[in-house]
Amino acid sequence: MALRQTEEEQAVFDHALELVAEQGPMSEEEVNSLSVLEGADLARFHDVWSKLPAGARARLLVALHGAAEQRLRLDFSALNQLALDDPDPQVRLAGLRSTIEDQSPQLLRKLLDLMQSDPSPEVRLAAVEDLARFTLLGELEHLDAETVSQLRALLQEVVRDAHQAPLVRASALAALGYFSDTETAQDLALGFSDPILRLGAIPRTPKTTFGPPPRRRWRNSRPPKATPWTSDQTLPICHKYLRLTEIVLRATIVPTSDEVVSSTCISLIRLQPS
């Protein structure tokens, strides 16, 4: 509720904040009042929420995300954005896991910052994994050229950074797989020559490559009719599919670990359209 036009609506919001402070159960109406917060209302929520223990802050985000999945009109993006600046890593993780439908430039910038500088390797990993959907958007030309260039360059830096956690580097390598340019192809070839990165990157290929993200929220009363994939949409997917196929072929010729071969095959199966 972005605007509260009646005293009754304001009273519901005020009571919801009291229940947040008390960590008490909220009614559907009170949960709804926390949707699409902005301005002074968002500041009031943050003032109350930030005083809770870290575990309680994280649990509230998880609960609100669950409510948004059940009631399609709810939008807690502003609250998730607050969580990404939280001092506790479990709260930042809860925020990251609730941002799957947010495609805003503000979130993209924050994900890049978390990937590079967050002190928690788990948070850095979650940020990189979330960036994969932005690389696909970039390859489909839904992001401007400057943003795509920055996204690609920062992911490449992470892949090449030997001081980063191996799984973070591997996830960055997997995210780069959506780009079809020559420089990225060279980075992929170099990255996959490293057994640790190869084994870590292959299973992280998104299971939802074909079709929309899981549990996509439709703002209308019913989801739109399915439409065929266009050539522009399928091209980056085919690029990734063919690259993984090439890895499998090389793995059958050049001796390598059974783990790498089986992980690659599993990833190829996941790429098949359902």
C-alpha angles and dihedrals in degrees: 000000000000095000127037107205100172136050088238092059090048091050091052091052092047091051091048089056090051090053091048089055091048093043087233130152116273130212121238090258092053092048089050090054090064092059121109095003118182142160117000093358091056090048091051091050092049092050091055098037096047090060093060122096113269093252091053092049090053094045092053091053091050091049093049091048089053090051091051090054090054098041108043099201095062119104122187096168092123091055092048090052089054089053093057089066094047116125092228119078095215090058092048089051091051089051093049092050090053098052099075095121098041110103097167122139087235091061092045091054091048093049091052090050093049092047091055105036115015110123092219116081089204091057092046089051093050091048092052092047090053091049090064091079090053092053088055090049088050094051089049088053095244090127126060119259095250092053092047091050092051092046092050094046095050093047089050090051091054093049090052095044107103090191093063120095110270094239091051090052091045092051091049088052090051091049091053089058091085092064116089102194122119097245092054091047089056091049090051092051091049093045094050089053086070108081093209094052092041094052092044097046102046099062090046092069103124115257089215097061091122113056132000125324116278117279093003110192116235116203092206125074093261134022118262120259115272114261128200118262113258123227089253090057097045097044098077090042091053090048090056092044092051092047092053090046089055090051090053091050092049091047090057092052103036114054110252139149121294088232092063093047095048093045090052092050091049089051091051090052090052090053092059113106113249 
